[in-house]
Amino acid sequence: MPYNVSVIGTGYVGIVTGTCFAETGNNVICVDIDPAKIEMLRKGKVPIYEPGLDLLLERNIRERRISFTLELEEGVLNSDVIFLCLPTPPGEDGSADLQYVLQVAEEIGKILHANPEIGYKVIVDKSTVPAGTSEKVEAQIRSVAPNAEFDIVSNPEFLREGRAVEDSMRPDRIVVGTSSERAKKVMVELYEPFVRSGNPIHIVSERSAEVAKYAANSYIAMRISYINEMANFCDAVGANVDEVRSIMGSDSRIGKRYLYPGVGYGGSCFPKDVRAILKTAEEHGAELRILSSVVDVNREQPLFFTRKILKHFGGSVEGKRFAVWGLAFKANTDDVRESPAFGVIDPLLEGGASIVAYDPEGMEGTRRRYEDRIEYGNGMYETLNGADALLILTEWSEFRSPDFGKLKASLNKPVIFDGRNLLNGSDLLPLGFEYYSVGRPDDIES
């Protein structure tokens, strides 16, 4: 049966969650405090770039299964299940900042207290939050609504930017953290349409659910840092990381996923979540030494790549001009938060170089960061004119098969630094290019 669902917060997780619940027949109210964003959503315009999301949103607005409001009370009073999809930005010490979650929890409590007749609610933490947050949210609500009838559930999301609709509609697993049989029944019924192919719904404790999200993201971050470190090692000893990772990936104990070297991980999840779990471990007297090293390796990886550029230019990039392809932290998203591309651009700017950059979706966020300190190309080939080298820093598909004739004709010298291993030296070296990648020494003409 369809549920009445409210989603508090229309950021990345909130708008994907709300739209996909509407797509399975539920009645969804999305709540936000930003009037411009609410107006945009009412018109069917998605404020983020996420493939397929715009079509789902338009359909569900047309079918009147999803609506948008600035009024939290409207969402709370007209829903059975309330999802908190609120930001938990990192504090200065790396810990997750819960102020938005707890502030909204208090406001929900006041609404419940003022309307005792509205009955039972399931309040769901969808935000990525540290262990113990469910108890804090419950305590915050109880402090102003001691007699309210509700349960708190931890239900972390596992969405990959660029594939979030697919991950939401066909999840590998659903995690429901609750000790309440009543809440469990609601959540299982709500998610049943998403797991008809047999993927599991894990019913666990609230704290286990909270830790599971951090554990999963931190493990993936660890794999990325591990293969990056192996790539650097391959550079040092003359091995080819593509051959090494192919052998590793064929081992059923390891698998192929997230064994692609590059200039590091970024985005809104991995950097924040690794720092947050490290801070939580510190607060509880635990030590996560491997994850501490993961942070160090990822911080260093863009600089390792930058040193290749410096070495090629004799130790100085003063007065050099670089064309950059790729600014988003990964392909198929406009998210530039903690993008490793910036970890390459920043030291080049500090060294006196100039940058002209292009990304299919990440230009707006980059402009907010750099303003007029760099130039912005209108297309991938327009960035090349007069550049001393091309830097490929995001793995967009359109960068995988460029016109090498255009590249060679436009660059001052045919030099490519490929931070995502999208191209092959065997194609480029015979054409007269100098080509540098990550962990593939054979690509460099000796």
Helices and strands as residue ranges (DSSP letters): E 4-8, H 12-23, E 27-31, H 35-42, H 53-62, E 66-69, H 72-77, E 81-84, H 99-114, G 116-118, E 121-125, H 133-144, E 150-154, H 164-169, E 174-177, H 181-191, G 192-195, E 201-204, H 206-237, H 241-249, H 270-283, H 289-312, E 321-325, H 340-350, E 354-358, H 363-370, G 371-373, E 375-376, E 389-392, G 397-399, H 404-410, E 415-418, H 425-428, G 429-431, E 434-436, G 441-443
